[in-house]
Amino acid sequence: MLVDSHCHLDFPDFDAERNDIIARAKSAGVELMVTICTRIAKFDRVRAIAEQYDNVYCSVGTHPHNADEELDVTADELVRLADHPKTVAIGEAGLDYFYDNAPRDAQATGLRNHIAAARTAQLPLIIHARDADDDMIAILTEETGRGGFPFVLHCFSSDEKLARTGIDLGGYVSFSGIAAFKKSDALRDIAKTLPTDRILVETDAPYLAPPPHRGQRNEPSYVVHTANILAQALDVPEETFHQQTTENFFRLFSKVPKPASAS
């Protein structure tokens, strides 16, 4: 089996055929999905989707693009919202200096609030990092010094230094369809340097569809293509890589019950 550790099933792109999309994922061997919250204001909808499907779980958090909108949401409130059987992670939160949709100080404050929640709840923090490697490294290093917390660098597209720092601090690195793009040799080279027990795969659907679907709307079933291309890059059998990334998922997302098919 495979797991899509990061998708956005609440987005309007999926409203017309959500049942079919989840069925296609299962048919492709993608037996679990985590649908990711980007605004606390929309968390009820995200959680409702997770409640509707046995094989879907969710996170709770505020995307850095929206950080300045929800700075009043405290770490304690995040922990309270995460106290639900289908809520298995905090985030996504982080730093995005490519778009700079929110002030950078608000992004940093929001990230630290989410770190505090992940530390308290001991749920994985889903970290968004784009064009902000130095500040991300500084914050993760400083905050880990105050007490460890589980985390994953999601949709990784940064330099090796951030990947290595994340691993050294006890985190995981998740690769999306970007890693399957023809011109992503540098990203695949980074994957080769990482311990295989710290790698996850995801779609970030509806974005970043891997070949042969590039340019189309992404969906959870397509994570198989990303996993297979990474397996080839790492020179391991596809089945072995599928099993390893699935084991990694359950180790990090420890709140998710492990189905018999993953044993």
Backbone bond lengths (Angstrom), bond angles and torsions (degrees), N, CA, C in turn:
res aa  C-N    CA-C-N  psi(-1)  N-CA   C-N-CA  omega(-1)  CA-C   N-CA-C  phi
1 M - - - 1.451 - - 1.517 109.86 -
2 L 1.332 115.21 163.56 1.451 123.15 172.61 1.525 109.07 -128.22
3 V 1.329 114.57 161.39 1.464 121.44 176.20 1.520 108.08 -125.20
4 D 1.328 116.64 133.83 1.456 120.56 168.63 1.520 106.17 -91.72
5 S 1.320 115.73 102.16 1.462 120.14 -171.61 1.525 113.50 -79.77
6 H 1.344 117.29 -2.54 1.465 118.60 -178.37 1.518 109.96 -160.13
7 C 1.327 116.14 109.60 1.465 121.88 173.88 1.515 107.51 -148.02
8 H 1.339 115.89 172.68 1.465 120.93 -175.99 1.526 108.95 -127.41
9 L 1.314 115.95 74.99 1.460 120.93 -175.24 1.521 113.20 -70.90
10 D 1.334 117.86 -12.42 1.461 120.06 177.93 1.520 112.58 -83.61
11 F 1.329 118.23 -8.36 1.453 120.30 -176.36 1.533 110.48 -69.21
12 P 1.321 117.43 148.64 1.472 120.45 -177.34 1.528 113.97 -57.91
13 D 1.348 117.09 -23.50 1.467 121.09 179.72 1.524 112.08 -54.65
14 F 1.343 117.29 -25.25 1.460 121.11 -173.75 1.521 113.85 -106.82
15 D 1.319 118.08 -1.69 1.459 120.19 -171.51 1.529 113.29 -59.57
16 A 1.320 117.25 -36.55 1.463 120.42 -173.16 1.517 113.44 -76.69
17 E 1.337 117.75 -19.29 1.467 119.04 -173.90 1.526 113.33 -148.24
18 R 1.314 116.21 36.28 1.463 119.42 -176.57 1.532 111.44 -59.78
19 N 1.309 117.59 -41.82 1.474 119.80 179.21 1.527 110.85 -59.54
20 D 1.322 117.00 -44.17 1.467 120.91 -179.13 1.517 111.36 -66.59
21 I 1.318 117.17 -38.16 1.465 121.01 -179.64 1.519 110.35 -64.12
22 I 1.312 116.89 -42.97 1.459 120.31 179.82 1.524 110.29 -69.18
23 A 1.317 116.87 -35.97 1.470 120.14 176.36 1.530 110.98 -66.32
24 R 1.328 117.40 -39.67 1.466 120.24 178.63 1.524 110.82 -65.13
25 A 1.311 116.19 -36.81 1.461 119.40 177.87 1.525 110.75 -61.31
26 K 1.308 115.40 -47.28 1.468 119.50 -179.44 1.527 110.71 -62.43
27 S 1.328 117.13 -40.47 1.468 120.69 178.90 1.523 111.82 -63.28
28 A 1.350 116.18 -28.99 1.463 121.07 179.75 1.517 112.47 -85.11
29 G 1.343 116.99 -1.11 1.458 120.13 -179.74 1.513 113.80 93.57
30 V 1.337 116.75 6.74 1.463 121.49 177.18 1.527 106.97 -93.19
31 E 1.310 115.65 94.69 1.461 119.88 -168.12 1.520 114.48 -89.76
32 L 1.331 117.38 -15.58 1.455 120.61 178.57 1.519 109.76 -136.47
33 M 1.328 116.09 148.46 1.457 123.26 177.09 1.517 109.02 -138.71
34 V 1.335 116.02 145.91 1.464 121.34 172.06 1.519 107.20 -115.51
35 T 1.327 116.00 116.45 1.461 120.61 178.82 1.521 107.98 -93.41
36 I 1.326 115.70 132.42 1.455 121.95 -163.74 1.517 111.83 -103.75
37 C 1.312 115.39 134.94 1.459 122.78 178.40 1.532 109.93 -83.39
38 T 1.335 116.46 137.44 1.462 121.34 177.18 1.524 112.68 -116.29
39 R 1.320 116.70 -13.80 1.465 121.96 176.33 1.523 108.61 -145.79
40 I 1.322 116.58 131.75 1.465 119.68 175.15 1.527 109.93 -59.36
41 A 1.318 116.67 -33.53 1.461 120.59 -179.97 1.519 112.28 -61.01
42 K 1.337 117.18 -20.91 1.462 121.47 -179.64 1.528 112.38 -110.46
43 F 1.322 116.59 11.20 1.458 119.70 -175.32 1.526 112.82 -63.61
44 D 1.324 117.55 -36.27 1.465 119.80 -178.93 1.533 110.84 -57.59
45 R 1.320 117.08 -39.77 1.469 121.27 179.06 1.532 110.90 -68.49
46 V 1.310 116.18 -42.36 1.472 120.37 178.37 1.523 110.16 -60.89
47 R 1.319 115.40 -47.90 1.471 119.92 -178.77 1.525 110.84 -64.58
48 A 1.319 117.73 -37.11 1.469 120.68 -179.81 1.521 111.19 -62.67
49 I 1.321 117.42 -37.46 1.462 120.24 176.90 1.517 110.46 -65.67
50 A 1.317 116.86 -41.86 1.467 120.06 177.29 1.525 111.21 -62.90
51 E 1.319 116.51 -37.85 1.466 120.26 179.28 1.525 111.60 -69.03
52 Q 1.317 116.76 -27.71 1.462 120.69 -175.54 1.532 112.54 -74.52
53 Y 1.339 117.04 -28.33 1.460 120.97 -173.93 1.533 110.35 -121.41
54 D 1.316 115.65 130.01 1.458 120.41 -178.01 1.526 112.68 -60.67
55 N 1.340 116.88 -31.61 1.464 120.16 -173.57 1.524 113.26 -101.27
56 V 1.341 117.26 19.19 1.465 121.72 177.96 1.523 109.23 -121.91
57 Y 1.328 115.26 133.22 1.461 122.96 175.07 1.521 107.95 -122.18
58 C 1.333 117.42 175.62 1.462 118.86 -175.22 1.521 111.17 -144.65
59 S 1.338 113.78 169.68 1.461 122.25 172.84 1.520 108.70 -117.54
60 V 1.329 115.35 174.90 1.462 120.59 174.78 1.524 108.03 -137.40
61 G 1.346 115.61 127.67 1.457 118.21 -179.30 1.513 112.49 171.29
62 T 1.342 114.38 -176.39 1.462 122.39 -176.81 1.524 109.69 -125.70
63 H 1.324 115.93 121.69 1.459 122.66 177.98 1.532 109.78 -62.52
64 P 1.344 118.36 147.52 1.469 119.17 179.52 1.525 113.78 -58.41
65 H 1.336 117.99 -27.85 1.467 119.19 176.70 1.522 111.70 -59.62
66 N 1.333 116.50 -26.90 1.470 121.97 -174.97 1.526 112.17 -112.76
67 A 1.326 116.45 14.32 1.463 119.95 -171.03 1.521 112.65 -57.60
68 D 1.336 117.82 -41.11 1.456 120.13 -175.77 1.517 113.02 -70.79
69 E 1.344 116.94 -14.45 1.457 120.62 -179.59 1.525 112.46 -80.38
70 E 1.347 117.53 -21.51 1.469 119.44 -170.07 1.529 112.60 -134.06
71 L 1.325 116.35 34.19 1.463 119.29 178.06 1.519 112.15 -69.80
72 D 1.341 116.98 -12.83 1.457 120.32 177.19 1.525 112.18 -78.61
73 V 1.335 116.91 -9.64 1.464 120.52 177.36 1.525 108.07 -81.50
74 T 1.325 116.40 113.82 1.460 121.32 -175.25 1.529 111.30 -83.71
75 A 1.315 114.75 167.43 1.466 119.53 175.38 1.521 110.39 -60.68
76 D 1.332 117.23 -39.28 1.467 120.27 179.28 1.528 111.11 -62.19
77 E 1.338 116.86 -38.04 1.452 119.77 178.58 1.524 110.80 -67.04
78 L 1.319 117.54 -39.64 1.462 120.95 176.36 1.523 110.86 -60.81
79 V 1.322 115.90 -43.09 1.468 120.09 179.25 1.524 110.03 -62.84
80 R 1.331 116.41 -41.25 1.467 119.77 179.28 1.526 110.93 -62.91
81 L 1.322 116.84 -44.16 1.460 120.72 -179.36 1.529 111.85 -67.16
82 A 1.312 115.43 -27.19 1.473 119.88 -179.79 1.523 112.71 -79.71
83 D 1.334 116.60 -6.71 1.466 120.33 -179.37 1.519 109.87 -83.40
84 H 1.303 115.23 64.92 1.462 123.21 -179.79 1.521 106.38 -144.79
85 P 1.315 119.02 138.38 1.470 119.76 -173.84 1.517 115.18 -59.14
86 K 1.337 117.82 -25.08 1.459 120.42 -179.31 1.534 113.21 -93.39
87 T 1.325 117.57 -6.90 1.461 121.09 179.51 1.518 108.43 -96.91
88 V 1.335 116.14 113.01 1.466 120.48 -166.59 1.521 113.25 -121.49
89 A 1.346 117.65 5.57 1.461 120.18 -178.46 1.520 109.66 -158.89
90 I 1.331 115.14 164.19 1.455 123.80 176.50 1.533 107.58 -109.43
91 G 1.330 116.45 137.92 1.462 119.10 177.16 1.515 111.60 116.57
92 E 1.354 116.88 -175.94 1.439 122.28 18.82 1.520 110.23 -91.62
93 A 1.321 115.16 142.71 1.459 122.44 177.68 1.521 107.31 -136.42
94 G 1.330 116.20 164.10 1.457 116.98 178.93 1.506 112.86 159.27
95 L 1.342 114.44 -148.60 1.462 122.64 -177.17 1.517 108.91 -131.79
96 D 1.318 116.34 128.83 1.459 121.25 176.02 1.528 108.36 -131.99
97 Y 1.339 115.17 100.34 1.459 120.88 179.82 1.529 111.49 -95.15
98 F 1.324 117.39 -0.01 1.458 120.17 176.82 1.528 109.95 -74.65
99 Y 1.332 115.89 -48.19 1.460 120.29 178.99 1.528 112.48 -93.69
100 D 1.359 117.20 -32.18 1.465 121.17 -178.37 1.526 111.56 51.34
101 N 1.324 116.40 44.63 1.465 120.37 -179.92 1.520 112.82 -70.50
102 A 1.327 116.35 -22.28 1.458 121.23 175.95 1.527 107.97 -125.61
103 P 1.330 117.87 151.58 1.464 119.80 177.53 1.530 110.96 -55.14
104 R 1.324 116.17 143.51 1.462 119.44 -174.98 1.520 112.71 -64.24
105 D 1.334 117.03 -34.28 1.462 117.79 178.32 1.520 111.02 -67.32
106 A 1.336 117.62 -33.62 1.467 120.75 176.45 1.526 110.82 -68.03
107 Q 1.322 116.52 -39.70 1.462 119.94 177.07 1.526 110.68 -61.09
108 A 1.328 116.83 -44.22 1.467 120.58 -178.98 1.526 110.98 -65.60
109 T 1.333 116.69 -42.11 1.467 119.98 178.43 1.518 110.59 -63.29
110 G 1.335 116.48 -44.67 1.460 119.68 177.97 1.511 112.10 -61.20
111 L 1.323 116.98 -42.57 1.462 120.47 178.65 1.518 110.81 -60.29
112 R 1.312 117.16 -45.43 1.472 119.82 -179.12 1.533 110.79 -64.95
113 N 1.321 117.86 -36.40 1.474 119.96 176.12 1.530 110.68 -62.04
114 H 1.306 116.09 -42.29 1.464 120.46 179.55 1.527 111.22 -68.21
115 I 1.315 116.96 -37.13 1.472 120.13 176.17 1.519 109.86 -60.88
116 A 1.328 116.50 -44.83 1.470 120.00 179.61 1.524 110.86 -60.36
117 A 1.327 116.67 -39.72 1.466 120.18 178.64 1.525 110.89 -66.64
118 A 1.327 117.21 -43.51 1.463 120.32 179.27 1.526 111.16 -63.46
119 R 1.321 116.00 -37.22 1.466 120.58 179.22 1.533 110.33 -65.12
120 T 1.325 116.37 -43.38 1.463 120.50 -179.11 1.520 111.59 -70.07
121 A 1.329 116.40 -47.49 1.462 120.92 -176.08 1.523 112.54 -79.09
122 Q 1.338 116.49 -17.56 1.464 122.14 -172.62 1.529 111.13 53.30
123 L 1.331 113.56 43.02 1.462 122.34 171.24 1.519 107.72 -110.70
124 P 1.324 117.80 148.47 1.460 119.35 -177.00 1.520 112.25 -65.74
125 L 1.325 115.09 136.11 1.459 121.56 173.52 1.523 108.46 -90.00
126 I 1.323 116.43 126.34 1.464 122.02 177.72 1.517 107.57 -91.80
127 I 1.338 115.89 114.01 1.455 122.11 -170.97 1.521 111.09 -104.05
128 H 1.333 114.57 127.59 1.465 123.03 173.80 1.523 107.18 -100.41
129 A 1.326 117.01 122.99 1.467 120.94 179.47 1.521 108.65 -136.12
130 R 1.342 116.51 120.13 1.455 120.12 176.79 1.530 109.56 -142.28
131 D 1.326 115.26 121.15 1.461 123.28 179.11 1.524 111.69 55.22
132 A 1.330 116.84 35.40 1.466 121.22 -177.54 1.526 110.62 -142.34
133 D 1.336 115.88 32.80 1.466 119.85 -170.41 1.525 112.91 -58.09
134 D 1.330 117.80 -47.52 1.464 120.02 -174.30 1.525 111.34 -63.42
135 D 1.324 116.83 -45.25 1.467 119.34 179.52 1.523 111.06 -68.10
136 M 1.333 117.10 -36.31 1.460 119.72 177.99 1.526 110.62 -64.59
137 I 1.313 116.99 -44.38 1.461 120.50 178.17 1.517 110.22 -60.05
138 A 1.322 117.32 -43.38 1.465 120.59 -178.82 1.525 111.44 -63.28
139 I 1.328 117.19 -45.16 1.466 120.40 -178.34 1.520 110.74 -67.72
140 L 1.324 118.22 -45.23 1.467 120.29 -179.19 1.525 111.01 -63.01
141 T 1.325 116.85 -40.09 1.462 120.37 179.89 1.520 110.68 -66.26
142 E 1.330 116.16 -45.51 1.463 120.29 -179.73 1.522 111.15 -64.36
143 E 1.318 117.06 -46.02 1.459 120.41 -176.36 1.529 112.05 -70.14
144 T 1.312 117.36 -35.59 1.473 119.14 176.23 1.516 110.11 -64.00
145 G 1.334 117.00 -33.88 1.462 120.46 176.52 1.515 113.00 -62.87
146 R 1.329 116.63 -23.62 1.466 120.78 178.44 1.529 111.99 -86.87
147 G 1.320 116.11 -10.60 1.466 120.47 -179.13 1.515 109.64 146.95
148 G 1.309 115.85 131.71 1.451 120.49 -175.14 1.523 113.23 -66.42
149 F 1.322 115.15 156.65 1.454 122.29 176.14 1.526 107.30 -153.39
150 P 1.328 117.51 145.22 1.472 120.28 178.56 1.526 110.02 -74.07
151 F 1.330 116.89 143.31 1.462 119.34 178.72 1.519 111.06 -159.23
152 V 1.338 114.11 162.43 1.455 122.11 174.97 1.524 108.50 -136.51
153 L 1.322 116.00 134.25 1.461 122.08 171.68 1.524 106.77 -83.03
154 H 1.313 116.13 100.76 1.458 119.89 -171.04 1.526 111.20 -83.14
155 C 1.330 115.92 154.70 1.470 122.97 177.58 1.525 110.49 45.54
156 F 1.319 115.71 53.28 1.462 120.19 -169.85 1.524 111.06 -64.48
157 S 1.344 114.79 128.55 1.462 120.62 177.33 1.525 110.79 -146.06
158 S 1.332 116.22 21.48 1.454 121.58 -176.22 1.529 110.74 -98.02
159 D 1.328 115.96 -166.94 1.456 121.37 -179.06 1.520 111.10 -84.48
160 E 1.332 114.47 167.92 1.459 120.52 -177.26 1.525 112.17 -61.70
161 K 1.325 117.27 -30.94 1.468 119.77 -177.39 1.523 111.57 -60.88
162 L 1.324 117.38 -42.18 1.467 119.75 178.65 1.523 110.47 -68.44
163 A 1.330 117.16 -41.11 1.465 119.70 178.28 1.524 110.44 -60.33
164 R 1.320 116.32 -45.87 1.463 120.08 -178.29 1.518 111.22 -66.51
165 T 1.338 117.28 -39.78 1.464 119.97 176.83 1.521 110.71 -61.74
166 G 1.330 116.04 -44.72 1.457 119.54 178.52 1.517 111.87 -57.76
167 I 1.315 116.79 -45.59 1.466 120.77 178.89 1.522 110.56 -63.53
168 D 1.333 117.17 -45.98 1.468 121.08 -177.73 1.523 111.80 -62.53
169 L 1.335 117.00 -28.69 1.464 121.04 179.43 1.525 112.50 -87.93
170 G 1.325 116.42 3.82 1.458 120.50 175.80 1.505 115.01 97.60
171 G 1.340 117.88 7.95 1.449 121.11 -176.99 1.520 113.81 -90.92
172 Y 1.314 114.20 -176.49 1.458 123.62 179.37 1.531 108.45 -121.70
173 V 1.329 115.66 162.68 1.457 121.68 177.74 1.526 107.85 -125.35
174 S 1.337 115.79 129.19 1.460 120.90 -178.16 1.522 110.29 -113.96
175 F 1.327 115.89 133.80 1.458 121.68 -177.89 1.529 109.95 -109.50
176 S 1.325 114.36 136.41 1.466 122.26 178.89 1.519 109.36 -104.24
177 G 1.334 115.55 -166.78 1.450 121.05 178.24 1.515 114.02 -59.68
178 I 1.332 117.86 -21.01 1.468 120.43 177.16 1.521 110.78 -55.11
179 A 1.326 116.26 -38.80 1.463 120.73 -178.18 1.521 112.46 -66.91
180 A 1.328 116.95 -14.95 1.464 121.29 179.65 1.524 112.77 -96.82
181 F 1.337 116.88 -7.07 1.464 119.61 -179.63 1.525 110.02 -65.13
182 K 1.303 115.96 148.67 1.468 121.58 -175.94 1.522 112.12 -57.81
183 K 1.329 117.65 -36.83 1.464 121.34 -175.67 1.525 113.37 -93.40
184 S 1.328 117.79 15.63 1.473 121.17 -177.22 1.522 112.40 -98.05
185 D 1.326 117.60 34.83 1.468 120.54 179.41 1.526 111.73 -57.19
186 A 1.331 117.06 -40.43 1.467 120.11 -178.45 1.521 111.12 -62.60
187 L 1.324 116.10 -38.57 1.462 119.91 179.53 1.523 110.74 -68.70
188 R 1.319 117.06 -40.80 1.466 120.00 177.03 1.531 110.73 -66.14
189 D 1.322 117.12 -33.29 1.468 120.16 176.49 1.523 110.98 -64.78
190 I 1.332 116.94 -37.19 1.469 119.89 175.45 1.520 110.09 -63.77
191 A 1.324 116.62 -43.30 1.467 120.34 179.16 1.521 111.10 -57.04
192 K 1.320 116.90 -35.93 1.463 120.71 -179.24 1.521 112.25 -65.55
193 T 1.335 117.14 -24.18 1.460 120.48 -177.72 1.524 112.68 -86.36
194 L 1.326 117.39 -9.70 1.463 120.78 -173.38 1.523 111.10 -92.85
195 P 1.322 117.05 149.01 1.466 119.07 173.42 1.521 110.36 -63.93
196 T 1.309 116.81 132.78 1.465 119.90 -174.14 1.524 112.35 -65.54
197 D 1.328 117.68 -17.84 1.460 118.81 179.06 1.526 112.75 -84.96
198 R 1.345 116.78 10.40 1.470 120.78 176.69 1.520 112.42 -124.17
199 I 1.321 117.53 16.05 1.459 121.37 -176.72 1.530 110.69 -107.60
200 L 1.334 115.65 134.18 1.458 122.25 173.12 1.523 109.01 -120.61
201 V 1.333 115.70 165.72 1.461 121.12 174.29 1.521 108.75 -125.95
202 E 1.325 115.25 154.24 1.458 121.28 -176.89 1.516 108.95 -157.02
203 T 1.335 115.61 170.69 1.460 119.76 172.80 1.526 112.86 -105.51
204 D 1.338 117.81 -35.75 1.462 122.41 -166.14 1.527 109.61 59.14
205 A 1.326 115.86 27.02 1.464 121.45 179.91 1.526 109.88 -57.40
206 P 1.332 115.86 139.93 1.467 129.53 18.92 1.522 115.76 -90.75
207 Y 1.351 117.56 11.97 1.452 120.83 -175.94 1.529 111.51 -96.74
208 L 1.344 115.31 164.38 1.468 123.75 163.26 1.524 114.08 60.10
209 A 1.298 117.39 46.53 1.465 119.98 178.50 1.527 110.19 -62.83
210 P 1.325 117.44 135.10 1.467 120.99 179.10 1.524 110.64 -79.73
211 P 1.325 117.28 163.17 1.470 119.38 170.05 1.530 109.24 -58.09
212 P 1.308 119.25 143.20 1.470 129.46 8.69 1.524 113.77 -91.15
213 H 1.338 117.04 17.84 1.468 120.47 -176.19 1.529 112.04 -109.01
214 R 1.314 117.79 11.99 1.459 119.84 -176.13 1.523 110.54 -57.02
215 G 1.339 114.99 136.78 1.458 120.74 -178.10 1.516 113.17 93.13
216 Q 1.341 116.23 -11.82 1.455 120.78 177.50 1.531 109.87 -98.72
217 R 1.299 115.71 172.35 1.466 119.61 171.93 1.525 108.84 -66.41
218 N 1.301 116.51 132.17 1.458 121.34 179.66 1.532 109.65 -82.15
219 E 1.336 115.78 157.90 1.465 121.21 174.49 1.524 108.69 -152.76
220 P 1.344 118.01 160.95 1.462 121.09 -172.14 1.522 115.48 -54.87
221 S 1.326 119.02 -33.38 1.461 119.27 -178.65 1.523 112.14 -61.41
222 Y 1.330 117.45 -23.96 1.459 120.73 -176.17 1.529 113.27 -75.01
223 V 1.331 117.44 -8.70 1.470 119.06 178.13 1.529 111.07 -60.62
224 V 1.315 116.51 -22.72 1.474 120.88 177.58 1.522 110.42 -59.28
225 H 1.325 117.68 -40.82 1.461 120.92 -178.44 1.533 110.93 -64.99
226 T 1.323 116.45 -43.63 1.463 120.08 178.09 1.520 110.91 -62.55
227 A 1.326 116.34 -44.74 1.462 120.19 179.78 1.518 111.28 -60.74
228 N 1.317 117.35 -41.67 1.467 119.85 -177.25 1.526 112.05 -69.00
229 I 1.320 117.41 -38.52 1.464 119.87 178.16 1.526 110.73 -67.80
230 L 1.328 117.06 -38.52 1.469 119.56 176.02 1.529 111.12 -65.97
231 A 1.314 117.07 -39.16 1.470 120.24 177.24 1.524 110.56 -59.63
232 Q 1.314 116.30 -42.35 1.469 119.81 177.41 1.519 111.06 -63.48
233 A 1.331 117.07 -41.78 1.457 121.01 -179.65 1.526 111.28 -64.45
234 L 1.327 116.45 -36.64 1.465 121.05 -179.58 1.524 112.30 -85.97
235 D 1.334 115.59 -4.32 1.466 122.14 178.18 1.528 111.50 59.73
236 V 1.346 114.28 46.88 1.461 119.84 174.58 1.527 107.64 -127.59
237 P 1.324 118.16 153.10 1.469 119.80 177.95 1.528 110.91 -59.34
238 E 1.318 115.77 144.00 1.461 119.86 -178.66 1.520 111.62 -56.75
239 E 1.318 117.41 -44.64 1.471 120.22 -178.83 1.518 111.10 -61.24
240 T 1.331 116.26 -38.51 1.468 120.26 178.96 1.518 110.62 -64.35
241 F 1.330 116.39 -42.76 1.467 120.52 -179.93 1.519 110.97 -67.45
242 H 1.324 117.08 -40.13 1.467 120.12 176.47 1.534 109.92 -58.21
243 Q 1.320 115.88 -47.50 1.457 119.98 -178.38 1.524 111.40 -63.86
244 Q 1.343 116.41 -41.89 1.462 120.13 -178.01 1.524 111.32 -64.62
245 T 1.331 117.61 -46.81 1.462 119.14 -178.50 1.528 111.35 -67.26
246 T 1.323 116.75 -30.80 1.461 119.82 176.45 1.523 110.63 -68.52
247 E 1.323 116.93 -43.52 1.468 120.30 175.75 1.526 110.61 -60.19
248 N 1.324 115.56 -41.11 1.465 119.69 179.41 1.526 110.88 -61.99
249 F 1.331 115.68 -41.45 1.462 119.87 179.21 1.521 110.81 -58.38
250 F 1.320 117.38 -48.65 1.465 119.70 -176.66 1.527 111.73 -69.36
251 R 1.311 117.29 -27.40 1.465 119.53 175.92 1.522 110.49 -68.67
252 L 1.335 116.72 -41.89 1.465 120.32 -179.33 1.519 111.40 -79.39
253 F 1.329 117.33 -49.44 1.462 121.76 -179.68 1.523 108.40 -90.08
254 S 1.307 115.18 67.32 1.464 121.24 -168.70 1.529 112.85 -70.20
255 K 1.313 117.66 -13.29 1.466 120.98 178.97 1.526 111.81 -78.86
256 V 1.333 116.60 -18.24 1.463 120.50 -178.35 1.530 109.44 -78.10
257 P 1.344 118.47 123.71 1.469 119.93 177.16 1.528 110.30 -62.44
258 K 1.298 115.67 139.62 1.459 120.53 -178.96 1.509 110.12 -88.22
259 P 1.340 119.09 117.68 1.456 120.69 -179.59 1.523 111.02 -71.19
260 A 1.319 115.63 161.14 1.468 120.25 -178.74 1.520 111.94 -59.44
261 S 1.322 117.30 -31.80 1.457 121.10 -177.82 1.519 112.32 -68.54
262 A 1.344 117.75 -15.99 1.451 120.94 179.72 1.529 112.36 -96.98
263 S 1.307 116.75 -1.43 1.463 120.79 -177.33 1.525 111.14 -79.03
